[in-house]
């Protein structure tokens, strides 16, 4: 595997991982087999799949300020035995593994786990199909192009579309959208961490004569719910696949998260809102490959672009493993949360299953269950009902007892000499002549590699380690200088 530069999305995910994200970026997939499984044949098929898709054997390392995709020191594992924990080391890899476990007479479970850096939702279909073909001895699909070529071509297209994307998002994006719980409390995103899950939808909603796709119908329902909770301009980030005909067979991270912002018309019906969502989605699709951070600038790394997000995909057909009854869990929960609230939906032939993954540091389980109930209620009501008159179960339920406030401002406690020293470091790393004490690192053009360089310079000068969390919570000279002062005080108190 040649050394290739990582994509912008991979860089953002990598810095979140270094800051500590638990299992939020793990992507598990479980296949249950009932019947006389040929274990050696299945294990051989697993190894062949790993060999076929080179990115599954990758790791990510920083070299002279650039994040590179490199071959992992150890190849991905195929194990026949107890299931393993989910954690990965993104710097050394491997970032994927198979584990086959016998769960009963003629019953087995194959668990595949990969890091999101090298895998996405559409990759699941490719992997399951290839695994079934290899097990059955069927001819394989044509090999995908090398991932380095895929990312290079995507980078060129992004550069060509960047100017138009900047104009498009300038009229739409700001980082001050308000999102509320069923009880009306403000929701603020946190860094990735442990999560919880509640079921949201089972079965396809009745589209009637609405004139939109199921995805658009579900997304509009979520916008309606958020609007009824108090958001005048609901915003939901959506995972959009960036695959084209040339990358249909590529296993990797080929997805982009972009916001869909809609202001419901006063007195408008759900039908009208659904068509607003449809129109806005189609406008966003024109820039689906351009990372929002490239188009707007100054966007700090975060687990989810906005507090509420959606991933919705139509999966492929059921795999054919000869002589076996097979069940695939395409949306297995990883136990983590990238944002406050995430709707994960998988549409299959005649089916739709969706779950709300949520951050228990931000929302209670009751809040999440109420959101799910409200979503189902909206989808079950006549589409010509005014949004303001939609009946929501949460309107008669108790309000949330937990209010998640935004990060509080912290007064500077660092001595002036530390503030001055940190300012000089920022100027050197960012190659700027002047940096104000309260200017945001990301507004100044900083990024993940800048953070690493600043931490290294501070460590060399003060012999203290500044946590990466500081650059998420208070990415200013004052915030970092305060962290240096706190670290020094801790050392002195121990001494």
N, C-alpha and C positions, 0 to 999 in steps of 0.2 A: 504494500500500500504506500503510494507516494505521500509526502507531507504536503497537505493542502491547507490554505487559510480557512478558518471557520466562518460560517455565515454570521450576519449581525444577530439573528435570533439565537444562534448557538452561543455567541459571546454573552448576551444578556442572561441566558439561562445558566451559563457557567459561573458568572459572578454571583448569581443568587445561590447556586450550589455551594460555592466557597463560603458564603455568609452563613450557610446552614439552612437547609430546606427539608431535612428529614426525608420522608418518602414521597414528597409532593410531586417529584418529577419521575417517579418510577411508573412503568407501564406494564402491569401484569396481564397475562392472558392465560386462561385455564381451559383445557380441553379434557372432557370426561369421556372415556371409552367404556362401553359395555359389550362384552363378547370375547372371543378368543384372540386376544391381541398378540401379534408377532413382535415381541419386545425387541429382539435384535434388529429387526427391520425398521422399527420406529426409531430406535436410537441412531441407526445409521442415517435415516432420513433427517433427523435433527442435525447431525454433523454436516450433512450435505447442504442443508439450508444455511447454516452458519458460514460455510465455505462460499456459497453462492452470493451472499450479500456482504460485501467487504466491510461496510461501515459498522456492522455488528461486532467486528473485531478491533474497533478503534478505541483510542483514548484521546484526551485533550490536554495539551501542554502549552505553556506560554514561553515564547522564545524572542527575546529582544523586543518586547512590547507587542508582539503579535501572537494571537491564539491560533494554534495549529492543530489539525487533525492528524494524528500519528497512529501507527500500529501499536496496539497494546502489548505490553511485555509478555502477557500470558493470554493464550487464545480463549475464547468463550468456552464454558464447560457444558458438558452433557452428562448428567448424573442420574443413576438409577438408585434411588434411596430417599431418605427423608428430605422434605422441602427445606430450603435455606432462607435465611433472612434476606430482606430486600436491598440492603445498603450496597452502594457501589462507591468506588474511588474514581472520580472522573479523570484524575491526572494520570493514572496508571492502567485503569481498566482491569479486566474486560468489563464491558458495559452491557452484556447480555448473557443469559444462561437458560438452559433447559433442565428441568428436574422431573423425572418420571417416578410416580409413587403408586404402589398397589394399595387400593382402598377396600378391596373385598374380593370374593370369588369372581373371576372374570370381570373385574372392574378396576380400571386404572385412571389416574389423573396425571396429565402432563401440564406442568406449570412453566410457562415462558415468562421471563421478566427482562425488560430492557430499560435503559435510561432514555428519557425523552430526547436527549441530545442526539440519539442515533435512530429514533423510532417515532412513529406517529400513528394516528388512528387508521389511516388507509394502509399503512404498513402491515397492520394486523391481517387484513384480507389477503395480502400478497403472501405473507408467511404461512397462514393456514392453508391456502391453496397449494403452495409449493410443497408443504409438508405432506399433504394428502396425495399429490401427484407422485412424489418420490416414494412414499410408502407403497402405493399401488403399482409402481413401475410404469406409470404413464409418462409420455413425453413432456418435458418441461417447457415452460414458456420461454421466449427469447430472453437472453440475458440483458439486464439493464446496463446503461452506460456507466462508466466510473463516476463515483459521487463527486470527485473533484471537477469533472467536466460539467456536471449538472449545476453545481454551485457557481462555477465560473460563468456559465451562460445566464444563470439567473441574475448574477451581479451586473452583467452588461444590460440586461433588460431593465433592472431597477434604475441604473444610471440614466437610461433613456427616458424613463417615465418620471424621474424625480421632480423636474420642474413643474409639470402639471399636477403632481401629487401635492407639492407644497402649496400651490394655489388652491387646490380642492380642500385641503385640511385647514388652511388658514381661515376659511369661512365657517368651519364647523367645530374645530377642536379648541377646548380650553380645559384646564385641569381642575376646574372648580364645580363640577357637576355634583348635585346632591342626590344621595340615595338613602332611603329610609327603610326601617323594619315595619312589620305589620302594625306595631304600636306607635309609629311615628318618630322613633329615635334615629339619629343619623348613623349610617353605616360607614365605617372607615376601614380601608384595606390594611392588613398587616402583612408582614413578611410571610413567606411560605412556612407552614408548620403542620402539626397534627390536625387531622380533620375528622369529620363525622359525616354520616350519610342518612338520608331518608328517601323512600320511594316517592316518585312524583307522578309518573304516568305509566299506565299499562294499557296498551291497545291504541290504535290509531283514532284520533278525533274525527268526527264527522265533518268533512269539508263542505258538504252541502253545495251551494252555488256561490261560495265565497270568492272563487276565482284566484286563489293563491295556492302555493305549495304547502305541504304539511309543515315543513320547516318554517316558512314564513308565518303560518298560522300560529305555531307554537311561540315563535319569537314575538309576534304581535301580542299574544296573550301575556307574556312576561312583561312587555312594555306597559300593557294596560294595568297589570297588578302594581308595578312600581309607580305608575302615575297616580293610582288610587291611594297609595301609601303617602303621597305628598310631593313626588318629583314632578315639577312642571315640565321638565325636559328629560325624560328617562333615557339613560344611556346603558347599553349592554354591549360588552365586547364579544366578538364572535371569532371562533377559530375557522379560518378559511384555508382550504387546500390550495397549494400553488402548483399542483401537478398539471402537466399537459400531456399530449400524446407521447412525447419522447420520454417522459418520466413516469409513465403509468406502471412500470414494473420496478420502480426504484424503492427500496426500503431505506428510510432515512427521515430526517426532519424537513419536511416540505410543507410547511404550514405557516400562516401568518395571522396574528391576532389583531383585529381592527375594530374600532368602535362603531356602533350603529346608534345614532342619536335621532330621536323623533320627538317633535312637540305636538301632542294630540290637539286637534282642532276643538275649540270650546263647543260643547254640545254635540260633538261628533260621535258616530257610532263605532262599534268594534269593526264593522266592515270597512269603514273609512280608515281607521287606524291600521288595519291589516294591509291596505293598499299603500298607505304612507310608508310602512315598513318595507313592503315589496319594492317600492320606488327607490328608497334610500339604499337598500341592499344592492340593487343593480347599479347604482351610482358608485358605491364602494367597490364593487367587483372590478371596476376598471383599474383600480390601483391595488389589487389584492397581493401583489408581490412586493410592494414598497413598504418596508417597516415604518410604522408611525414615527419612531424616534428619528429616522432619517428625514422625514418630511417636516416635522415641527421643531426638532431640536430641543435640548434642555430637558428631555424626559428621563427621569431617574429610573434606574433598574428596579423592577418590581415583579412579584410573582405573577400577578394578573394586571392587565392594563387598567381595568376599572374594578370596583368592588363586586359587580355582578357580571358574570360571563356565561357563555354558552358554547358547547361543542355538540354539533349535530351532524351525523353522517348516516348515509345509507350503506349498509354492509353488503358484501357479496353473497352469493348463494351458499347454502349449506355445503360443507366439504364432504367428499365421498371417500370414506375409508372402507374398503371391501370387507364384508362380513361383520361390521361393527355398527353399533348404535352410538352416535356421537353427539355431544352437546358442547357448544363453545360459549364461554362467558366472555363476550367481547368488551364488556364494560366493568370488569372486575375492579373493585375499589382498592386503591393503594394505601388507604389509611391517612392520606395527607390532604392539605388544602393549600392551593396557590393563591386564593383570594377569599373574600368574605363569603361569597355564594356562587356556586357554579352548577349549571344545569348540564348534565351529560346525557345525551339522548342517542340511541342507536335504532335506526329504522331498518327492519328486515322485510322479507316478503310477507305483506299483510300484517305486520306487527310493528309496534313501537314501544320501547322500554326506555324510561328516563328516570334519573335519580338527581336529587339535589345534594351536592357535596358542599359542606359548609365548615366555616372556621368557628369552633366553639368558644374561642376567645372573643369573638365578635357577636355571634348569634347564639341564642339558646336553642335547644332541640325543639321546644315548642314553637319558636319563631319559624324555624325551618319547616316544620310540619304545617304551619299555617300558610306559608308561602306555597307549598305544594298543593294544599287544599284549595287555595284561591286560584291557582293556575288551572286546576281541573275544573273548578266552577266556571271560570271565564270561558273555557273551551266548550262547556256544555250548554251555554246560553245562546239564544238566537243572535245571529251576527248583526242584526239591525238594532240591537239594544244600545242606547247611548252608553259610552264608557263610564260616565258619571253615575249611571243607574245599574251597573252590573252588580249582582248580589255576591258579596264576598263573605265566606265563613268567618274570616278574621274580624269583620266589623262587629260581630257579637261576642267574640272571644276576648279573654283578658289581654291587656297589652303587655309587651315585653317588660321584664323586670331589670333587664340589663341594658345600659346605655353605653355605647362605645364612643368615646370622645376622640377627637383627633389629637395628634401629639402636642403636648403642652410646650410652650416656649420656656426655655431654660436660660436664666441669666448667666452671663459670662462669669466664670470663677477663675479662669487661668490668669497668671501674672502677665503683664504687658510683654515681657521678653519672650514668653512662649508664643503669644499671639504673633509677635513680629517674626519669630523663627518659622512658624508654620506658614505665615504669609509668604516668606521668601521661598519656602519649599514649593508651595502652590505655584508661584510665579515661574519657578524653574521648570517644574514638571509640565505645566500648561503652556509654557513659553509665552507668558504675558508680562507686560511691564508693571501692571497694577492689578491687585485683587482686593476688593473691599471685604471687610470682616464678615459681612452678612450675605455676600453673594453666593448663590447656589452653584456648587461644583458642576452640575450637569448643564446649567444655563451657560456656563463658561466653556462648554465643549468637552468637559471631562467624561471619562468612560471607565470601564472596568480596569483596563491596563493602567490608567492614571491613578486609580485608587491603590493598586498594588505598588506602584512606584512611590506614592506618597507615604504609604505605610512603611516601606523599606527605608526611605530617607529618615523618617521619624525614629524608627528603630535604631538606625545607625547613630543618630545624633543624641538620643535620649535614653537608649537602651530600654525602651518600653514597647509593648505591642498594642497598637490601637485596634480594637475590634472592627471588623468590616461593617458591623451593624451601625456604627456611628455614621457612616456615609449614606445610610438609608434614612436614619432618623433625623439627622441634622447635618446635611452636607455643606457646611460653611466653615470658614477658617475658625470662627469662634467655637463652633461645635466640636471640631477636631482638637483645637487647643485645649478646650475643657476636658476632653477625653485624655489628653496627654497629662494634664495636671492631676486628674483622678488616678491615672495609672501610677504616676510618681508617688502620690500620697499613699497608695496601697502598698507599694514597695517599702516606703519608709515606716509604715505602721507595722509591717511584718518584721522588719529589722529591729 
